[in-house]
Amino acid sequence: QGLLVDSEVGYGHVVDSYSISAEKAFVLPYLPPRYIYASAAPADFDERYSLPKRFLFYPAQFWAHKNHKRLLQAVSAARSSCPDIFLVLAGPKRYEYEELEKCVADLGLRNHVAFPGYVPDADLPEFYRRARALVMPTFFGPTNIPPLEAFALGCPVAVSDIYGMPEQAGGAALLFDPRSVEQIR
């Protein structure tokens, strides 16, 4: 008998928190979910989503720990050197969504940010295929599904350098301090 965990960080937490014998816990990293391997865009994809030709993508609930505000501040700061920067923030329009919409307005980003709402699994692969990169400034992990989805489809990844995220990325992503707007930029 044993217990599977998804990362070395998770392994440490389980062994320390539950007094489980280290020999009974095993690391088995997550794999990308099957839906991500869909090879073609849904027929009506372009009618349902008005995406620019170039954009950065972040699919996440609009919770504070997902750090959307700093990402928006970084996009605002990047406009001076990259005036056509565009960010697509996918997720159900709840929790801190209204506050983020206000932040977009306050930063003058209305023409640089889109909120397509909840994106079903069947549509996610096409977002990754079209995105210039996944940018994920979250404060939590240790593992997250969006980087796995992006890696599976060859979408470049930039993620927080905290907790288990560097382990999950395995050297295949740009890492940044999620507390630093400048590093995110």
C-alpha angles and dihedrals in degrees: 000000000000146000124245120217129182102231146008088259090053089046091055092047094050095046093046099039101042102030090238116165109259089229091061098055121079132187115232110168120220119263123216111271116259096245090067091071095066103133102207135048116248109266094246097041096115092048092053098042126044100201125172119237092253125032146144116238134215119171109190144122112269095251122141094244090059086070100220093154095063090045090054090048089051092051089050091051092047094056093084092063097026108033094174095055112140130186127200113201110191123192142099111298098246142091106038095354096114091049090052091050088054090049090053090053094045091051093047092243101131091117093044105050133058129191106199091176123223111000115204119229091251090062099043097083091061092051090055093045091053099039122099087216146336110248113193116176096173123151094214138068145079084194131006133189101225095069090051091050092048093047091050090057099040094251112150114246134213115181143165115283093221138105112346098338096101089050091051093048092048094201093309097107141058108252127209140172104261090209091062119079088191093055092046089051 
